[in-house]
Amino acid sequence: MFIRQQQTFHSFPGESSSLNQQLSELHHEIKNKVPLVDRVSFSLYDSHLDMLRTYATSEVSENPSDVHQDYPLADCPSLKECAEKHLHRVINNIAATASPHHRYAQWLIDQGYQSSFSVPTYHHQQFIGFINFNSFEQNVFSPEVQSELMPFCELINYTINSEYSLVHSILTSAELTREIYPGARQDSDQHISRISLFSRLIAIDLASAYGLEDETIEHIHLFSRLHDIGKITIPDAILLKPTPLTPDERKIMQSHIDKGLMIIDKILDNLGSPDHPCVHTLKEIITCHHEFLDGSGYPNALKGEEIPISARIVTVANVFDALTSHRPYQQAWCIPSALLEMEKMVAMGKLDGHCVNVLRDHQEYIAQILSQYPEQDPRECLVQP
């Protein structure tokens, strides 16, 4: 059954709650109106990969299979039609309707859900995902129930757009800063893409071990792109120096942490100084991605659990990328050699071994990333046309 949806657009406030928390609170209110609604969730759409993936849910589960379900939108023609035509979708009997090859539908069946109601969401006319209602009963989402749920859809749509606006306003502002900063040598787009994909891979694989929700995983994935934004303030003579840095030069290089925080604080000030969990994740990454577990890192010589898992993930992604990419002072290492070196760093107490093990377990995938986003040999940059 399809029903046309009206669109609403909102800007973000300075929310202090995650989308997971807000969905959980709204779910309690929904149960008072429609007791048979057993789950409310939001699936985020990644337009680059044409993928829908879980982002937030009203339920807190210890089941690892609840973490990070994803699937191509192209594999679900009915949802694709909803996204394109601004329609709703109701399934009265998931087991009788779903394809046996559809992983997410099978996951819903395995959890005991029997019916669903899906509503597409938009940000400034751009499709960004689906609000989903699920029930353990069949034939729940009648037209009358849909009418009961629509005011809640408006509230959920508001919270989704608020967080989406905040996250992407930060990213857009940071990108503009990179582009207009005078005289700055920026990290390559390839490096930034690799770091974000390595970080996402590690976060997904360790979601159960470290209690990472899908929402947090997405923030680590996106904000890892900004880990070295402070380097736009560092002179090329230091960034590109092919020989070891002097003590004074090293201090200047290490200042990119504080400079990065200053840049982000300015961006946040311009956005109204929002207080949101995603901001804390962003600052953790910028502040701590050069810390080592043994306390030998900088800027605060943090040790062990003092270093947030978000930063530990990005640290491992960053070290791996440094080893496997061409740098002014060294040629790229092959994947096995880089992993061997990182395992030595684990043995020395510097890196999170769980994070390094994820890379070892996914060498074929990380090879694809390195191939898809190659780094140019810096020696080639010196060749004059």
C-alpha positions in Angstrom: 0.0 0.0 0.0 1.4 3.4 -0.9 0.3 6.8 0.4 1.7 10.1 -0.7 3.9 11.9 1.9 4.1 15.6 2.5 7.6 16.9 3.1 8.8 19.1 6.0 12.2 20.7 6.4 13.9 21.8 9.6 17.1 23.3 10.9 19.0 21.8 13.8 18.8 23.1 17.4 21.5 22.6 20.1 20.3 19.2 21.0 22.2 17.3 23.8 20.6 13.9 23.1 21.6 11.4 20.4 19.0 10.3 17.8 18.9 6.9 19.5 17.9 8.5 22.8 15.3 10.6 21.1 13.8 7.7 19.2 13.6 5.7 22.5 11.7 8.5 24.2 9.3 9.0 21.3 8.8 5.2 21.2 7.3 5.3 24.7 4.9 8.0 23.6 4.0 6.0 20.4 3.2 2.9 22.5 0.6 4.9 24.4 -1.2 5.5 21.1 -0.3 2.4 19.1 0.7 -0.4 21.6 1.6 -2.8 18.9 4.5 -0.7 17.6 7.5 -2.7 18.9 10.4 -0.9 17.2 11.1 2.5 15.6 14.3 3.0 13.6 16.0 5.2 11.0 17.9 3.8 8.0 20.4 6.3 6.5 20.9 6.4 2.8 24.5 6.6 1.4 24.1 8.0 -2.1 27.7 7.3 -3.0 27.3 3.5 -2.5 23.5 3.4 -3.0 23.3 1.7 0.4 20.7 1.9 3.1 22.2 1.2 6.6 20.9 1.2 10.1 21.6 4.4 11.9 19.4 4.7 14.9 16.8 2.6 16.7 14.5 2.9 19.7 15.7 -0.4 21.1 18.9 -1.1 23.1 20.0 -4.6 22.3 23.0 -6.7 23.4 22.6 -8.8 20.2 25.6 -8.2 17.9 23.4 -8.9 14.9 21.5 -5.7 15.7 24.6 -3.7 14.8 25.0 -2.3 11.4 22.6 -3.9 9.0 23.0 -2.6 5.4 21.8 -3.4 2.0 21.7 -1.8 -1.5 18.6 0.3 -2.2 18.6 -1.2 -5.7 17.9 -4.6 -4.1 14.5 -3.4 -2.9 12.5 -1.9 -5.8 9.5 -1.0 -3.6 11.6 1.1 -1.3 13.4 2.7 -4.2 10.0 3.7 -5.7 9.0 5.2 -2.3 12.2 7.2 -2.2 11.7 8.5 -5.7 8.0 9.2 -5.5 7.7 10.3 -1.9 5.5 7.4 -0.9 5.0 5.3 2.2 5.2 1.5 2.2 3.2 -1.0 4.4 4.1 -4.7 4.6 1.4 -6.7 6.5 3.3 -10.0 6.5 7.1 -9.7 6.1 7.7 -13.4 6.0 5.2 -13.9 3.1 6.4 -10.8 1.2 10.2 -10.6 1.6 12.7 -12.2 -0.8 14.6 -15.0 0.9 17.8 -13.4 -0.4 17.2 -10.0 1.3 19.5 -10.0 4.4 17.8 -7.2 6.3 14.3 -8.6 5.7 15.5 -12.0 7.0 17.0 -10.3 10.0 13.6 -8.7 10.8 12.0 -12.1 10.5 14.6 -13.7 12.7 13.9 -11.0 15.4 10.2 -11.9 15.2 8.9 -8.8 13.4 5.9 -9.5 11.1 4.8 -6.2 9.8 6.3 -2.8 8.9 5.5 0.7 7.9 8.3 2.7 6.2 8.3 6.5 5.5 11.0 8.2 3.4 12.7 11.3 4.8 14.3 14.2 3.0 16.7 17.0 3.7 16.1 20.0 1.4 14.4 17.7 -1.1 17.3 15.2 -1.0 16.4 11.7 0.0 18.3 10.7 3.2 16.7 7.5 4.4 13.6 5.8 5.9 11.7 6.0 9.2 10.7 2.5 10.0 8.0 1.1 12.4 7.9 -2.6 13.1 5.5 -4.9 15.0 5.6 -8.5 16.2 2.0 -8.8 14.9 0.7 -9.0 11.3 -1.6 -6.5 9.7 -0.9 -3.7 12.2 -0.4 -0.7 10.0 -3.9 0.0 8.8 -4.8 3.5 7.4 -6.1 4.4 10.8 -2.9 3.4 12.5 -0.9 5.3 9.8 -2.9 8.4 10.7 -2.1 7.9 14.3 1.6 7.6 13.5 2.0 10.6 11.1 2.3 13.2 13.9 5.2 11.1 15.3 6.7 10.9 11.9 6.8 14.7 11.8 8.7 14.7 15.2 11.1 12.0 14.1 11.7 13.7 10.8 12.5 16.9 12.8 15.1 15.1 15.0 16.6 13.3 12.0 16.9 16.6 10.0 18.4 18.3 13.1 21.2 15.9 13.5 21.8 15.5 9.7 22.0 19.3 9.4 24.5 19.5 12.2 26.8 16.8 11.1 26.9 17.9 7.5 27.1 21.6 8.3 30.3 20.8 10.3 31.7 18.8 7.4 30.8 21.4 4.8 32.3 24.2 6.9 35.5 22.2 7.4 35.8 21.5 3.7 35.3 25.2 2.9 38.0 26.1 5.5 40.4 23.6 3.8 39.8 25.2 0.4 40.1 28.8 1.3 42.9 28.7 3.9 45.8 30.7 2.4 49.0 28.9 1.5 47.8 25.6 3.1 48.8 22.2 1.8 45.7 20.2 2.3 45.5 16.4 2.9 44.7 14.7 -0.3 41.1 13.7 -1.0 42.4 10.1 -1.4 44.0 10.1 2.1 40.8 11.4 3.6 38.7 8.8 1.9 41.0 6.0 2.9 41.1 7.1 6.6 37.3 7.3 6.7 36.8 3.9 5.1 39.5 2.2 7.3 37.9 3.8 10.4 34.4 2.7 9.4 35.6 -0.9 8.8 37.3 -1.1 12.2 34.3 0.5 14.0 31.8 -1.9 12.4 33.8 -4.9 13.2 34.4 -3.9 16.9 30.9 -2.5 17.5 29.9 -5.4 19.8 33.2 -5.5 21.6 33.2 -1.7 22.4 29.5 -1.1 22.5 29.4 1.2 19.5 26.0 2.1 18.2 25.4 2.6 14.5 25.0 6.3 15.1 28.4 6.5 16.7 29.9 4.3 13.9 28.7 6.8 11.3 30.1 9.8 13.2 33.5 8.1 13.5 33.3 7.3 9.8 32.5 10.9 8.8 34.5 12.9 11.3 37.7 10.8 10.8 37.9 12.9 7.7 38.7 15.9 9.9 41.3 14.3 12.1 44.2 16.4 10.7 42.4 19.5 9.7 44.8 21.5 11.9 47.6 20.7 9.4 46.3 23.3 7.0 48.1 25.8 9.3 51.5 24.0 9.1 54.0 25.3 6.5 54.7 23.1 3.5 58.4 23.2 4.4 57.6 21.1 7.4 54.9 19.0 6.0 57.0 18.0 3.0 60.4 17.8 4.6 62.1 14.6 3.4 64.4 14.4 6.4 63.8 14.2 10.1 62.2 17.2 11.8 64.2 19.3 14.2 62.8 19.6 17.8 61.4 23.0 17.0 59.9 21.8 13.7 58.3 18.8 15.6 56.7 21.2 18.0 55.2 23.2 15.1 54.0 19.9 13.5 52.4 18.8 16.8 50.6 22.1 17.2 48.2 21.0 14.5 46.1 19.3 17.2 45.5 22.6 19.0 45.1 24.4 15.7 42.6 21.8 14.6 40.5 22.3 17.8 40.6 26.1 17.2 39.2 25.6 13.7 36.5 23.3 14.9 35.5 25.6 17.8 35.2 28.5 15.3 33.0 26.4 13.1 30.8 25.3 16.1 30.6 28.9 17.3 29.2 29.9 13.8 26.7 27.0 14.1 25.4 28.2 17.5 27.7 26.1 19.7 25.5 23.0 19.6 25.8 20.5 22.5 25.5 17.1 20.8 27.2 13.7 21.2 28.5 13.9 17.7 30.5 17.0 18.6 32.2 15.1 21.5 33.1 12.3 19.1 34.6 14.8 16.6 36.7 16.5 19.4 37.9 13.1 20.7 39.2 12.2 17.3 41.0 15.5 16.7 42.4 15.7 20.2 43.5 12.1 20.7 44.4 10.5 17.3 48.2 10.9 18.0 48.0 9.4 21.5 49.4 5.9 22.1 48.3 3.5 24.7 51.7 3.5 26.5 51.5 7.2 27.0 54.2 8.1 24.5 51.9 10.0 22.2 50.8 13.7 22.1 49.5 16.2 23.1 48.5 14.9 26.5 50.4 11.6 26.9 47.2 9.7 27.6 47.4 6.1 28.5 45.1 3.0 27.9 41.4 3.7 28.5 42.1 7.4 28.9 42.1 7.4 25.1 38.5 7.2 23.7 37.8 4.3 21.4 36.9 6.7 18.5 40.5 8.1 18.6 42.1 4.6 19.0 40.3 3.5 15.9 41.4 6.6 13.9 44.9 6.2 15.2 45.2 2.7 13.8 43.7 3.8 10.5 46.1 6.7 10.4 49.2 4.7 11.2 48.2 2.1 8.6 47.6 4.7 6.0 51.0 6.4 6.7 52.8 3.1 6.3 51.0 2.1 3.1 51.1 5.5 1.3 54.0 7.3 -0.4 55.4 10.0 1.9 58.2 12.6 1.3 60.5 10.6 3.6 59.6 7.0 2.7 58.0 4.8 0.0 54.8 2.9 0.6 55.0 -0.4 2.5 53.1 -3.5 1.2 50.0 -4.5 3.3 51.6 -7.5 5.1 54.8 -5.5 6.0 52.7 -2.6 7.3 50.6 -5.0 9.4 53.7 -6.7 10.8 55.1 -3.3 11.8 51.8 -2.4 13.5 51.7 -5.7 15.4 55.1 -4.8 16.7 53.5 -1.5 17.9 50.7 -3.5 19.6 53.4 -5.7 21.4 55.1 -2.4 22.5 51.8 -1.3 24.0 51.2 1.5 21.6 48.2 0.5 19.4 44.9 -1.2 20.2 45.4 -4.8 19.1 41.7 -5.3 18.4 41.7 -2.5 15.9 44.9 -3.8 14.2 43.4 -7.3 14.0 40.4 -6.0 12.0 42.8 -4.8 9.3 44.6 -8.1 9.3 41.2 -9.9 8.9 40.2 -7.8 5.9 43.3 -7.5 3.8 41.4 -8.0 0.5 39.0 -5.2 1.3 41.7 -2.7 2.4 43.7 -3.6 -0.8 40.6 -2.5 -2.8 40.5 0.8 -0.8 44.2 1.4 -1.5 43.6 0.7 -5.2 40.5 2.8 -5.4 42.0 5.8 -3.6 45.8 5.7 -4.5 48.2 8.2 -3.2 50.5 9.9 -5.7 54.3 9.4 -5.2 55.5 12.8 -3.9 58.6 12.4 -6.0 56.3 12.7 -9.1 55.0 16.0 -7.8 58.5 17.4 -8.1 58.8 16.7 -11.8 58.2 19.9 -13.7 56.1 19.6 -16.9 
